[in-house]
Amino acid sequence: MTSTTGKLTTHVLDTMHGAPAAGMTLRLYRLEAEQAQLLKSLSLNHDGRVDGPLLAGPELLPGRYRLVFGVADYFKSLGVALPEPAFLDQVPLDFGIADAGLHYHVPLLASPWSYSTYRGS
């Protein structure tokens, strides 16, 4: 039996400005076979986070997920001059949830030219 006490969270830091990526858009998908089912679409708060978990409890199921971050639109909204097309536009991160009883934190560090991620705590 799988525990349903886990959660999924994210946090985005703007490494160009050294600040949270407040207002960046984010979409969360569940991946099944070749299909991507949109679960949530939202904007990050003043701290570059979502106000609560993206998924928690019985909503968080083992499986494959995708977070898509609106990197180019975020930097354009700050007045950053980007080439057309932007080097980074939408940044997709595909990851797996093996144990729905654990906390999965998926942070993103982003600039107009690069990004990195890791499994945080």
MMTF fields as JSON, N, C-alpha, C and O atoms, coordinates in Angstrom:
{
  "mmtfVersion": "1.0.0",
  "mmtfProducer": "UNKNOWN",
  "numBonds": 483,
  "numAtoms": 484,
  "numGroups": 121,
  "numChains": 1,
  "numModels": 1,
  "chainsPerModel": [1],
  "groupsPerChain": [121],
  "chainIdList": ["A"],
  "bondAtomList": [4, 2, 8, 6, 12, 10, 16, 14, 20, 18, 24, 22, 28, 26, 32, 30, 36, 34, 40, 38, 44, 42, 48, 46, 52, 50, 56, 54, 60, 58, 64, 62, 68, 66, 72, 70, 76, 74, 80, 78, 84, 82, 88, 86, 92, 90, 96, 94, 100, 98, 104, 102, 108, 106, 112, 110, 116, 114, 120, 118, 124, 122, 128, 126, 132, 130, 136, 134, 140, 138, 144, 142, 148, 146, 152, 150, 156, 154, 160, 158, 164, 162, 168, 166, 172, 170, 176, 174, 180, 178, 184, 182, 188, 186, 192, 190, 196, 194, 200, 198, 204, 202, 208, 206, 212, 210, 216, 214, 220, 218, 224, 222, 228, 226, 232, 230, 236, 234, 240, 238, 244, 242, 248, 246, 252, 250, 256, 254, 260, 258, 264, 262, 268, 266, 272, 270, 276, 274, 280, 278, 284, 282, 288, 286, 292, 290, 296, 294, 300, 298, 304, 302, 308, 306, 312, 310, 316, 314, 320, 318, 324, 322, 328, 326, 332, 330, 336, 334, 340, 338, 344, 342, 348, 346, 352, 350, 356, 354, 360, 358, 364, 362, 368, 366, 372, 370, 376, 374, 380, 378, 384, 382, 388, 386, 392, 390, 396, 394, 400, 398, 404, 402, 408, 406, 412, 410, 416, 414, 420, 418, 424, 422, 428, 426, 432, 430, 436, 434, 440, 438, 444, 442, 448, 446, 452, 450, 456, 454, 460, 458, 464, 462, 468, 466, 472, 470, 476, 474, 480, 478],
  "bondOrderList": [1, 1, 1, 1, 1, 1, 1, 1, 1, 1, 1, 1, 1, 1, 1, 1, 1, 1, 1, 1, 1, 1, 1, 1, 1, 1, 1, 1, 1, 1, 1, 1, 1, 1, 1, 1, 1, 1, 1, 1, 1, 1, 1, 1, 1, 1, 1, 1, 1, 1, 1, 1, 1, 1, 1, 1, 1, 1, 1, 1, 1, 1, 1, 1, 1, 1, 1, 1, 1, 1, 1, 1, 1, 1, 1, 1, 1, 1, 1, 1, 1, 1, 1, 1, 1, 1, 1, 1, 1, 1, 1, 1, 1, 1, 1, 1, 1, 1, 1, 1, 1, 1, 1, 1, 1, 1, 1, 1, 1, 1, 1, 1, 1, 1, 1, 1, 1, 1, 1, 1],
  "groupList": [{"groupName": "MET", "atomNameList": ["N", "CA", "C", "O"], "elementList": ["N", "C", "C", "O"], "formalChargeList": [0, 0, 0, 0], "bondAtomList": [1, 0, 2, 1, 3, 2], "bondOrderList": [1, 1, 2], "singleLetterCode": "M", "chemCompType": "L-PEPTIDE LINKING"}, {"groupName": "THR", "atomNameList": ["N", "CA", "C", "O"], "elementList": ["N", "C", "C", "O"], "formalChargeList": [0, 0, 0, 0], "bondAtomList": [1, 0, 2, 1, 3, 2], "bondOrderList": [1, 1, 2], "singleLetterCode": "T", "chemCompType": "L-PEPTIDE LINKING"}, {"groupName": "SER", "atomNameList": ["N", "CA", "C", "O"], "elementList": ["N", "C", "C", "O"], "formalChargeList": [0, 0, 0, 0], "bondAtomList": [1, 0, 2, 1, 3, 2], "bondOrderList": [1, 1, 2], "singleLetterCode": "S", "chemCompType": "L-PEPTIDE LINKING"}, {"groupName": "GLY", "atomNameList": ["N", "CA", "C", "O"], "elementList": ["N", "C", "C", "O"], "formalChargeList": [0, 0, 0, 0], "bondAtomList": [1, 0, 2, 1, 3, 2], "bondOrderList": [1, 1, 2], "singleLetterCode": "G", "chemCompType": "PEPTIDE LINKING"}, {"groupName": "LYS", "atomNameList": ["N", "CA", "C", "O"], "elementList": ["N", "C", "C", "O"], "formalChargeList": [0, 0, 0, 0], "bondAtomList": [1, 0, 2, 1, 3, 2], "bondOrderList": [1, 1, 2], "singleLetterCode": "K", "chemCompType": "L-PEPTIDE LINKING"}, {"groupName": "LEU", "atomNameList": ["N", "CA", "C", "O"], "elementList": ["N", "C", "C", "O"], "formalChargeList": [0, 0, 0, 0], "bondAtomList": [1, 0, 2, 1, 3, 2], "bondOrderList": [1, 1, 2], "singleLetterCode": "L", "chemCompType": "L-PEPTIDE LINKING"}, {"groupName": "HIS", "atomNameList": ["N", "CA", "C", "O"], "elementList": ["N", "C", "C", "O"], "formalChargeList": [0, 0, 0, 0], "bondAtomList": [1, 0, 2, 1, 3, 2], "bondOrderList": [1, 1, 2], "singleLetterCode": "H", "chemCompType": "L-PEPTIDE LINKING"}, {"groupName": "VAL", "atomNameList": ["N", "CA", "C", "O"], "elementList": ["N", "C", "C", "O"], "formalChargeList": [0, 0, 0, 0], "bondAtomList": [1, 0, 2, 1, 3, 2], "bondOrderList": [1, 1, 2], "singleLetterCode": "V", "chemCompType": "L-PEPTIDE LINKING"}, {"groupName": "ASP", "atomNameList": ["N", "CA", "C", "O"], "elementList": ["N", "C", "C", "O"], "formalChargeList": [0, 0, 0, 0], "bondAtomList": [1, 0, 2, 1, 3, 2], "bondOrderList": [1, 1, 2], "singleLetterCode": "D", "chemCompType": "L-PEPTIDE LINKING"}, {"groupName": "ALA", "atomNameList": ["N", "CA", "C", "O"], "elementList": ["N", "C", "C", "O"], "formalChargeList": [0, 0, 0, 0], "bondAtomList": [1, 0, 2, 1, 3, 2], "bondOrderList": [1, 1, 2], "singleLetterCode": "A", "chemCompType": "L-PEPTIDE LINKING"}, {"groupName": "PRO", "atomNameList": ["N", "CA", "C", "O"], "elementList": ["N", "C", "C", "O"], "formalChargeList": [0, 0, 0, 0], "bondAtomList": [1, 0, 2, 1, 3, 2], "bondOrderList": [1, 1, 2], "singleLetterCode": "P", "chemCompType": "L-PEPTIDE LINKING"}, {"groupName": "ARG", "atomNameList": ["N", "CA", "C", "O"], "elementList": ["N", "C", "C", "O"], "formalChargeList": [0, 0, 0, 0], "bondAtomList": [1, 0, 2, 1, 3, 2], "bondOrderList": [1, 1, 2], "singleLetterCode": "R", "chemCompType": "L-PEPTIDE LINKING"}, {"groupName": "TYR", "atomNameList": ["N", "CA", "C", "O"], "elementList": ["N", "C", "C", "O"], "formalChargeList": [0, 0, 0, 0], "bondAtomList": [1, 0, 2, 1, 3, 2], "bondOrderList": [1, 1, 2], "singleLetterCode": "Y", "chemCompType": "L-PEPTIDE LINKING"}, {"groupName": "GLU", "atomNameList": ["N", "CA", "C", "O"], "elementList": ["N", "C", "C", "O"], "formalChargeList": [0, 0, 0, 0], "bondAtomList": [1, 0, 2, 1, 3, 2], "bondOrderList": [1, 1, 2], "singleLetterCode": "E", "chemCompType": "L-PEPTIDE LINKING"}, {"groupName": "GLN", "atomNameList": ["N", "CA", "C", "O"], "elementList": ["N", "C", "C", "O"], "formalChargeList": [0, 0, 0, 0], "bondAtomList": [1, 0, 2, 1, 3, 2], "bondOrderList": [1, 1, 2], "singleLetterCode": "Q", "chemCompType": "L-PEPTIDE LINKING"}, {"groupName": "ASN", "atomNameList": ["N", "CA", "C", "O"], "elementList": ["N", "C", "C", "O"], "formalChargeList": [0, 0, 0, 0], "bondAtomList": [1, 0, 2, 1, 3, 2], "bondOrderList": [1, 1, 2], "singleLetterCode": "N", "chemCompType": "L-PEPTIDE LINKING"}, {"groupName": "PHE", "atomNameList": ["N", "CA", "C", "O"], "elementList": ["N", "C", "C", "O"], "formalChargeList": [0, 0, 0, 0], "bondAtomList": [1, 0, 2, 1, 3, 2], "bondOrderList": [1, 1, 2], "singleLetterCode": "F", "chemCompType": "L-PEPTIDE LINKING"}, {"groupName": "ILE", "atomNameList": ["N", "CA", "C", "O"], "elementList": ["N", "C", "C", "O"], "formalChargeList": [0, 0, 0, 0], "bondAtomList": [1, 0, 2, 1, 3, 2], "bondOrderList": [1, 1, 2], "singleLetterCode": "I", "chemCompType": "L-PEPTIDE LINKING"}, {"groupName": "TRP", "atomNameList": ["N", "CA", "C", "O"], "elementList": ["N", "C", "C", "O"], "formalChargeList": [0, 0, 0, 0], "bondAtomList": [1, 0, 2, 1, 3, 2], "bondOrderList": [1, 1, 2], "singleLetterCode": "W", "chemCompType": "L-PEPTIDE LINKING"}],
  "groupTypeList": [0, 1, 2, 1, 1, 3, 4, 5, 1, 1, 6, 7, 5, 8, 1, 0, 6, 3, 9, 10, 9, 9, 3, 0, 1, 5, 11, 5, 12, 11, 5, 13, 9, 13, 14, 9, 14, 5, 5, 4, 2, 5, 2, 5, 15, 6, 8, 3, 11, 7, 8, 3, 10, 5, 5, 9, 3, 10, 13, 5, 5, 10, 3, 11, 12, 11, 5, 7, 16, 3, 7, 9, 8, 12, 16, 4, 2, 5, 3, 7, 9, 5, 10, 13, 10, 9, 16, 5, 8, 14, 7, 10, 5, 8, 16, 3, 17, 9, 8, 9, 3, 5, 6, 12, 6, 7, 10, 5, 5, 9, 2, 10, 18, 2, 12, 2, 1, 12, 11, 3, 2],
  "groupIdList": [1, 2, 3, 4, 5, 6, 7, 8, 9, 10, 11, 12, 13, 14, 15, 16, 17, 18, 19, 20, 21, 22, 23, 24, 25, 26, 27, 28, 29, 30, 31, 32, 33, 34, 35, 36, 37, 38, 39, 40, 41, 42, 43, 44, 45, 46, 47, 48, 49, 50, 51, 52, 53, 54, 55, 56, 57, 58, 59, 60, 61, 62, 63, 64, 65, 66, 67, 68, 69, 70, 71, 72, 73, 74, 75, 76, 77, 78, 79, 80, 81, 82, 83, 84, 85, 86, 87, 88, 89, 90, 91, 92, 93, 94, 95, 96, 97, 98, 99, 100, 101, 102, 103, 104, 105, 106, 107, 108, 109, 110, 111, 112, 113, 114, 115, 116, 117, 118, 119, 120, 121],
  "secStructList": [7, 7, 7, 7, 7, 7, 3, 3, 3, 3, 3, 3, 3, 3, 6, 6, 6, 6, 3, 3, 7, 6, 6, 7, 3, 3, 3, 3, 3, 3, 3, 3, 6, 6, 3, 3, 3, 3, 3, 3, 3, 3, 3, 7, 7, 6, 6, 1, 5, 7, 1, 1, 7, 1, 3, 3, 4, 4, 4, 7, 7, 1, 3, 3, 3, 3, 3, 3, 3, 3, 2, 2, 2, 2, 2, 2, 2, 6, 6, 7, 7, 7, 7, 1, 1, 7, 1, 1, 7, 3, 3, 3, 3, 3, 3, 3, 3, 1, 7, 6, 6, 1, 3, 3, 3, 3, 3, 3, 3, 3, 7, 1, 1, 7, 3, 3, 3, 7, 7, 5, 7],
  "xCoordList": [0.841, 0.0, 0.885, 1.86, 0.555, 1.353, 0.832, -0.374, 1.731, 1.35, 0.976, 1.536, 0.044, -0.371, -0.093, -0.866, 0.997, 1.328, 2.407, 2.817, 2.864, 3.928, 3.426, 2.234, 4.374, 4.008, 5.04, 6.173, 4.605, 5.459, 5.497, 4.455, 6.709, 6.88, 7.943, 8.7, 7.98, 9.002, 9.38, 8.681, 10.484, 10.982, 11.867, 12.73, 11.663, 12.465, 13.233, 12.667, 14.538, 15.396, 15.911, 16.368, 15.834, 16.317, 17.792, 18.116, 18.684, 20.113, 20.698, 21.807, 19.98, 20.448, 20.343, 21.227, 19.256, 19.007, 19.244, 19.159, 19.538, 19.767, 18.53, 18.602, 17.376, 16.108, 15.161, 15.376, 14.115, 13.082, 12.411, 12.316, 11.952, 11.317, 9.815, 8.983, 9.491, 8.088, 7.344, 7.802, 6.19, 5.36, 5.637, 4.885, 6.687, 6.939, 5.765, 5.248, 5.351, 4.273, 4.82, 5.989, 3.946, 4.311, 3.126, 1.981, 3.411, 2.381, 2.878, 4.049, 1.979, 2.292, 1.463, 0.246, 2.142, 1.489, 1.788, 2.84, 0.86, 1.117, 1.311, 0.512, 2.367, 2.699, 2.273, 2.695, 1.438, 1.007, 1.127, 0.486, 1.958, 2.269, 2.797, 3.784, 2.189, 2.628, 1.748, 1.857, 0.895, -0.031, 0.452, 0.973, 0.272, 0.58, -0.731, -1.336, -1.169, -2.419, -2.109, -1.415, -2.633, -2.417, -3.148, -4.357, -2.4, -2.989, -3.192, -4.211, -2.215, -2.282, -1.523, -0.542, -2.004, -1.34, -1.418, -2.51, -0.282, -0.28, 0.927, 1.796, 0.972, 2.112, 2.744, 2.06, 4.049, 4.776, 4.587, 4.442, 4.59, 4.385, 5.662, 6.646, 5.642, 6.754, 8.057, 9.139, 7.954, 9.125, 9.565, 10.45, 8.946, 9.291, 8.767, 9.297, 7.718, 7.125, 5.629, 5.054, 5.023, 3.568, 3.109, 3.831, 1.919, 1.464, 1.278, 1.269, 1.133, 1.037, 1.692, 2.258, 1.628, 2.203, 1.509, 0.315, 2.252, 1.666, 0.731, -0.357, 1.158, 0.348, 0.66, 1.789, -0.342, -0.13, -1.162, -2.225, -0.826, -1.754, -2.209, -1.388, -3.516, -4.018, -3.856, -3.963, -3.602, -3.347, -1.996, -1.824, -1.043, 0.315, 0.392, 0.324, 0.534, 0.59, 1.958, 2.581, 2.427, 3.657, 3.473, 2.387, 4.539, 4.478, 5.4, 6.268, 5.196, 6.021, 5.269, 4.057, 6.014, 5.445, 6.327, 7.486, 5.765, 6.513, 6.119, 4.935, 7.113, 6.926, 7.433, 8.519, 6.665, 7.078, 7.096, 6.07, 8.27, 8.485, 8.555, 9.261, 7.834, 7.815, 8.977, 8.782, 10.169, 11.398, 11.471, 11.705, 11.279, 11.411, 10.38, 10.725, 9.126, 8.096, 8.399, 8.153, 8.935, 9.303, 10.359, 10.189, 11.451, 12.514, 12.059, 12.454, 11.236, 10.68, 9.835, 9.861, 9.077, 8.227, 9.046, 8.531, 10.325, 11.23, 11.985, 12.794, 11.719, 12.392, 13.733, 14.488, 14.049, 15.313, 15.188, 14.242, 16.142, 16.149, 16.638, 17.794, 15.742, 16.079, 16.058, 15.29, 16.892, 16.832, 15.524, 14.855, 15.168, 13.97, 14.39, 14.896, 14.214, 13.597, 14.566, 15.785, 13.993, 14.807, 15.586, 15.114, 16.768, 17.574, 16.813, 16.704, 16.283, 15.414, 14.026, 13.865, 13.036, 11.655, 10.913, 10.937, 10.265, 9.633, 10.659, 11.246, 10.875, 11.831, 11.046, 10.445, 11.052, 10.352, 11.297, 12.444, 10.809, 11.559, 10.706, 9.643, 11.15, 10.46, 11.124, 12.35, 10.315, 10.845, 9.861, 8.704, 10.332, 9.507, 9.259, 10.119, 8.074, 7.709, 7.628, 6.727, 8.548, 8.565, 7.777, 7.137, 7.821, 7.181, 6.333, 6.864, 5.016, 4.101, 4.077, 3.411, 4.776, 4.853, 5.99, 6.149, 6.794, 7.955, 7.701, 6.754, 8.56, 8.528, 9.466, 10.657, 8.917, 9.7, 9.725, 8.69, 10.907, 11.082, 11.902, 13.013, 11.341, 11.989, 12.282, 11.46, 13.441, 13.794, 14.386, 14.902, 14.293, 14.894, 15.679, 15.175, 16.918, 17.747, 17.825, 18.281, 17.384, 17.256, 17.774, 17.652, 18.355, 18.704, 18.196, 17.689, 18.315, 17.904, 18.768, 18.395, 19.919, 20.896, 21.174, 21.826, 20.695, 21.005, 20.001, 19.287, 19.971, 19.173, 19.773, 20.505, 19.451, 19.839, 18.746, 17.959, 18.725, 17.745, 18.373, 19.463, 17.696, 18.145, 16.964, 15.958, 17.073, 16.026, 16.38, 17.346, 15.59, 15.839, 15.145, 14.616, 15.169, 14.524, 13.502, 12.86],
  "yCoordList": [-1.183, 0.0, 1.244, 1.308, 2.236, 3.453, 4.52, 4.759, 5.16, 6.271, 7.473, 7.661, 8.28, 9.471, 10.736, 11.692, 10.748, 11.927, 12.791, 13.796, 12.422, 13.173, 14.449, 14.755, 15.196, 16.432, 16.76, 16.279, 17.608, 18.102, 19.618, 20.272, 20.178, 21.632, 22.068, 21.252, 23.379, 23.952, 25.331, 25.909, 25.845, 27.176, 27.608, 26.845, 28.825, 29.29, 30.539, 31.505, 30.496, 31.648, 32.197, 31.446, 33.495, 34.242, 34.528, 35.406, 33.788, 33.96, 35.178, 35.596, 35.758, 36.985, 38.167, 39.023, 38.205, 39.323, 38.976, 39.852, 37.717, 37.303, 37.441, 37.932, 37.006, 37.192, 36.042, 35.322, 35.863, 34.887, 35.296, 36.483, 34.322, 34.573, 34.822, 34.056, 35.896, 36.247, 36.499, 37.259, 35.852, 36.05, 35.088, 35.076, 34.281, 33.311, 32.334, 31.896, 31.997, 31.031, 29.611, 29.356, 28.712, 27.324, 26.446, 26.758, 25.344, 24.345, 22.99, 22.647, 22.233, 20.896, 19.88, 20.017, 18.857, 17.787, 16.443, 16.255, 15.517, 14.109, 13.418, 13.603, 12.625, 11.945, 10.485, 9.75, 10.083, 8.691, 8.254, 8.819, 7.239, 6.776, 7.977, 8.583, 8.329, 9.477, 10.707, 11.697, 10.652, 11.745, 12.582, 12.044, 13.894, 14.813, 15.454, 16.214, 15.147, 15.681, 16.897, 16.78, 18.07, 19.288, 19.177, 18.948, 19.343, 19.307, 20.703, 20.981, 21.583, 22.937, 23.907, 23.551, 25.143, 26.25, 27.432, 27.791, 28.05, 29.116, 30.02, 29.795, 31.048, 31.977, 31.875, 31.64, 32.054, 31.975, 33.249, 34.336, 33.111, 34.255, 35.09, 34.851, 36.058, 36.994, 36.299, 36.859, 35.077, 34.328, 33.306, 32.492, 33.343, 32.383, 30.989, 30.001, 30.917, 29.637, 29.646, 30.669, 28.491, 28.359, 28.47, 28.053, 29.026, 29.258, 27.981, 28.04, 26.857, 25.558, 24.516, 24.856, 23.256, 22.209, 22.158, 22.436, 21.808, 21.59, 20.389, 20.413, 19.354, 18.165, 17.7, 17.838, 17.149, 16.635, 15.561, 15.502, 14.721, 13.693, 12.795, 12.319, 12.557, 11.621, 12.12, 11.323, 13.415, 13.941, 13.477, 13.345, 13.232, 12.856, 11.35, 10.585, 10.945, 9.53, 9.2, 10.052, 7.973, 7.577, 7.703, 7.459, 8.083, 8.19, 9.259, 9.766, 9.596, 10.584, 11.91, 11.944, 13.007, 14.349, 15.277, 14.968, 16.417, 17.448, 18.811, 19.13, 19.601, 21.009, 21.821, 21.554, 22.802, 23.667, 25.095, 25.625, 25.713, 27.054, 28.054, 27.818, 29.159, 30.198, 31.168, 32.313, 30.717, 31.483, 32.744, 33.832, 32.623, 33.8, 34.865, 36.042, 34.481, 35.471, 36.183, 37.382, 35.435, 36.04, 37.128, 38.249, 36.809, 37.793, 38.963, 40.103, 38.696, 39.783, 40.719, 41.933, 40.155, 40.99, 41.918, 42.923, 41.589, 42.436, 43.435, 44.216, 43.409, 44.338, 43.861, 44.645, 42.594, 42.047, 41.897, 41.282, 42.459, 42.351, 40.959, 40.603, 40.184, 38.833, 38.764, 39.482, 37.908, 37.734, 37.044, 36.457, 37.12, 36.441, 35.402, 35.785, 34.129, 33.574, 33.586, 33.61, 33.57, 33.54, 32.231, 31.19, 32.291, 31.075, 30.045, 28.888, 30.454, 29.6, 30.207, 31.397, 29.413, 29.878, 29.173, 29.632, 28.08, 27.237, 26.184, 25.514, 26.04, 25.045, 23.892, 24.047, 22.724, 21.557, 20.702, 20.467, 20.25, 19.33, 18.088, 18.165, 16.955, 15.689, 14.961, 14.897, 14.416, 13.733, 12.664, 12.65, 11.781, 10.69, 10.778, 11.212, 10.359, 10.205, 8.707, 8.049, 8.158, 6.724, 6.389, 5.34, 7.272, 7.022, 8.235, 9.285, 8.089, 9.207, 9.625, 10.6, 8.924, 9.296, 10.245, 10.663, 10.596, 11.461, 12.876, 13.126, 13.793, 15.172, 15.257, 14.961, 15.664, 15.898, 17.398, 18.006, 17.995, 19.425, 19.579, 19.059, 20.308, 20.46, 21.944, 22.649, 22.424, 23.822, 24.065, 23.154, 25.32, 25.729, 27.003, 27.95, 27.024, 28.23, 28.63, 27.842, 29.857, 30.205, 31.608, 32.533, 31.729, 33.006, 32.911, 31.86, 33.969, 33.847, 32.864, 32.47, 32.463, 31.667, 30.295, 29.475, 30.027, 28.736, 28.417, 29.289, 27.138, 26.726, 25.464, 24.727, 25.234, 23.996, 23.621, 24.457, 22.347, 21.826, 20.678, 20.217, 20.222, 19.11, 18.678, 19.384, 17.552, 17.161, 17.774, 17.374, 18.745, 19.46, 18.785, 17.679, 19.485, 18.953, 19.925, 19.649],
  "zCoordList": [0.0, 0.0, 0.0, 0.749, -0.834, -0.959, -0.011, 0.059, 0.714, 1.581, 0.725, -0.356, 1.192, 0.444, 1.243, 1.182, 1.987, 2.79, 2.147, 2.727, 0.976, 0.315, -0.327, -0.301, -0.913, -1.61, -2.67, -2.644, -3.614, -4.688, -4.593, -4.569, -4.538, -4.463, -5.46, -5.986, -5.707, -6.577, -6.062, -5.23, -6.56, -6.209, -7.373, -7.809, -7.884, -9.017, -8.62, -8.108, -8.868, -8.615, -9.935, -10.797, -10.082, -11.244, -10.966, -10.167, -11.625, -11.367, -12.064, -11.733, -13.02, -13.665, -12.707, -12.663, -11.944, -11.038, -9.572, -8.712, -9.277, -7.894, -7.039, -5.912, -7.572, -6.868, -7.196, -8.171, -6.388, -6.749, -8.064, -8.373, -8.823, -10.129, -9.946, -10.431, -9.246, -8.966, -10.269, -11.122, -10.414, -11.591, -12.731, -13.706, -12.648, -13.721, -13.797, -12.769, -15.011, -15.187, -15.133, -15.423, -14.756, -14.546, -14.921, -14.595, -15.612, -15.891, -15.395, -15.56, -14.79, -14.295, -15.071, -15.196, -15.593, -16.347, -15.702, -15.09, -15.842, -15.535, -16.874, -17.792, -16.991, -18.24, -18.156, -17.263, -19.094, -19.174, -20.621, -21.508, -20.855, -22.211, -22.998, -22.581, -24.092, -24.894, -24.65, -25.373, -23.654, -23.372, -22.181, -21.205, -22.276, -21.178, -20.744, -21.499, -19.524, -18.996, -18.119, -17.11, -18.515, -17.738, -16.408, -16.37, -15.31, -13.973, -13.406, -12.774, -13.635, -13.072, -13.955, -14.609, -13.958, -14.641, -13.69, -13.25, -13.361, -12.358, -12.496, -13.338, -11.659, -11.593, -10.214, -9.218, -10.171, -8.91, -8.091, -8.649, -6.781, -5.88, -5.735, -6.435, -4.834, -4.63, -4.24, -4.418, -3.706, -3.277, -4.328, -4.065, -5.532, -6.57, -6.293, -6.801, -5.481, -5.092, -5.386, -5.759, -5.208, -5.237, -3.788, -2.882, -3.553, -2.182, -1.364, -0.134, -2.004, -1.33, -2.209, -3.248, -1.818, -2.67, -4.034, -4.137, -5.061, -6.379, -6.332, -6.908, -5.651, -5.399, -3.987, -3.516, -3.313, -1.961, -1.656, -2.273, -0.699, -0.253, -1.388, -2.172, -1.482, -2.503, -3.947, -4.879, -4.149, -5.503, -6.047, -7.259, -5.153, -5.552, -5.736, -4.774, -6.98, -7.324, -7.914, -8.547, -7.71, -8.391, -9.9, -10.425, -10.585, -12.031, -12.56, -11.849, -13.829, -14.527, -14.581, -14.794, -14.384, -14.387, -15.209, -15.486, -15.595, -16.316, -15.748, -15.639, -15.391, -15.063, -16.248, -16.761, -16.684, -17.793, -17.269, -16.842, -17.305, -16.774, -17.927, -18.907, -17.819, -18.853, -18.689, -18.28, -19.003, -18.763, -19.636, -19.11, -20.945, -21.824, -21.486, -21.389, -21.304, -20.978, -19.663, -19.525, -18.696, -17.413, -17.619, -17.14, -18.33, -18.513, -19.388, -19.142, -20.405, -21.214, -20.36, -20.558, -19.397, -18.533, -17.648, -17.157, -17.44, -16.654, -17.523, -17.021, -18.827, -19.73, -20.237, -20.812, -20.038, -20.541, -22.057, -22.548, -22.792, -24.253, -24.641, -24.41, -25.231, -25.661, -27.178, -27.818, -27.767, -29.222, -29.597, -28.747, -30.869, -31.349, -32.37, -33.425, -32.128, -30.927, -29.743, -29.911, -28.559, -27.344, -27.265, -27.723, -26.686, -26.525, -25.695, -26.099, -24.536, -23.722, -23.739, -23.469, -24.051, -24.052, -22.922, -21.78, -23.231, -22.216, -21.795, -22.644, -20.497, -20.002, -19.379, -18.316, -20.052, -19.503, -18.653, -19.033, -17.52, -16.674, -16.47, -15.855, -16.971, -16.776, -15.613, -15.531, -14.722, -13.541, -13.093, -13.513, -12.246, -11.75, -10.258, -9.492, -9.863, -8.451, -8.21, -8.729, -7.436, -7.159, -5.895, -5.822, -4.904, -3.611, -3.25, -2.888, -3.35, -3.087, -1.618, -1.271, -0.77, 0.636, 0.951, 2.098, -0.065, 0.151, -0.351, -1.097, 0.069, -0.413, -1.62, -1.514, -2.761, -3.971, -4.213, -4.488, -4.111, -4.343, -5.615, -5.712, -6.607, -7.903, -8.135, -8.72, -7.683, -7.879, -9.27, -9.919, -9.702, -10.97, -10.731, -10.127, -11.208, -11.225, -12.685, -13.514, -13.025, -14.442, -14.748, -13.945, -15.937, -16.552, -17.99, -18.383, -18.781, -20.187, -20.981, -22.086, -20.429, -21.184, -20.605, -21.252, -19.397, -18.782, -17.681, -17.187, -17.315, -16.169, -15.565, -16.226, -14.308, -13.648, -12.661, -12.217, -12.336, -11.396, -10.624, -10.965, -9.595, -8.781, -7.928, -7.86, -7.291, -6.339, -5.006, -4.355, -4.609, -3.365, -2.188, -2.296, -1.074, 0.136, 0.672, 1.686]
}
